[in-house]
Amino acid sequence: MKLFFGEISNGKAIINDEEQQHIVKVLRMKDGEEIHVTDGKGNVVSGKLLIEGKKANIEVSEIKTNTLDFNPKLHIAIAPTKNIDRIEFFVEKVVEMGICEITILQTEKN
């Protein structure tokens, strides 16, 4: 399943120019291949890829909306470094991301 990030509005999926170029030039996807686009908010569009030159569009065949509340309890582990500032920065950022629990690992080389 090829899943890309884009905007979903009015039954259409819009992916930016950079993603379109990635689809056409890097992945070399073919006209008519199945493609999925998510907006990061639980909505997923399925459809067929329409390639016109260097542009890629999507012919939407199905729209799925996720209405379930999914709040996972995330846990992360880290081996401490000699620089305490890095650990403080790490803790600050993972808390901002929503990590619920942090474990400091005692490893052989730390």
Secondary structure as GFF3:
##gff-version 3
##sequence-region A 1 110
A	DSSP	beta_strand	3	5	.	.	.	ID=ss1
A	DSSP	beta_strand	7	9	.	.	.	ID=ss2
A	DSSP	beta_strand	12	14	.	.	.	ID=ss3
A	DSSP	alpha_helix	17	21	.	.	.	ID=ss4
A	DSSP	pi_helix	22	26	.	.	.	ID=ss5
A	DSSP	beta_strand	34	38	.	.	.	ID=ss6
A	DSSP	beta_strand	43	52	.	.	.	ID=ss7
A	DSSP	beta_strand	55	65	.	.	.	ID=ss8
A	DSSP	beta_strand	75	78	.	.	.	ID=ss9
A	DSSP	alpha_helix	84	97	.	.	.	ID=ss10
A	DSSP	beta_strand	101	104	.	.	.	ID=ss11
###
